[in-house]
Amino acid sequence: MWLSGFFFLFIIITNIASGKFGYKTFGDVDSDTQLQKINNDPTKFKISVALILIEHLGIISLAVSLFIAFGPSYNIILGIVWSISRIGEALIQIYDKNNYWGLLNLAKQYSGANGSEKDSLIDLGRSILKTKESIFGFAQILFSIGTLAYSILFVTYGVVPAFFGWFGIVASLLYGFGNGIFLIKPDVKVLWNIGGLLILLFELVLGGWLVFVSPFIT
């Protein structure tokens, strides 16, 4: 359980760190500004991508560690559901990073481009950013399913305090429905934002409990 808690916290930390270096999960399709930033500091861009890739690998590690800790011993079906969902969430985002990395090459060309050539590069950059945003949206559906699965296990089998499980169920449902609404109506993201805050709190508190409290409970 300690290892699962570590990965919950590790994912949060690496996600925040990648943001500090300029990576934005969604909502930024201004390719003109992005290409300028990348061209001004390509190293910062590379670090941000490396950090978010590490975060994705952390998601896979979390799914596996949760499965080992709880799946076979309690409910193998729920274990398979969260493993497939969260590993799938990570893998499709890792796959897209090859496309996202293309912004680096576009930024190099952008610096010496003029007129229609620059407009063409901006359009290509916008396409890459929109694809990343769409893939993230789908990945969050898988995330919600995975989170719901292990939250149900927490409530059903009492492997952690039931409060965590119920909180996770509410947070994952709000986040999942909010994400679905956002995918249909991009201007409506209040529910998704609320769900996101609840998910962050859920993972932060659960991760802390698994790391700092569970080892001392016999």
Secondary structure, DSSP 8 states (H G I E B T S, - for coil): -HHHHHHHHHHHHHHHHHHHTT--SSS---HHHHHHHHHH-HHHHHHHHHHHHHHHHHHHHHHHHHHHHHHHHH-HHHHHHHHHHHHHHHHHHHHHHHHHTHHHHHHHHHTT--HHHHHHHHHHHHHHHHHHHHHHHHHHHHHHHHHHHHHHHHHHH-SS-HHHHHHHHHHHHHHHHHHHHHHH-TT--HHHHHHHHHHHHHHHHHHHHHHHTGGG--
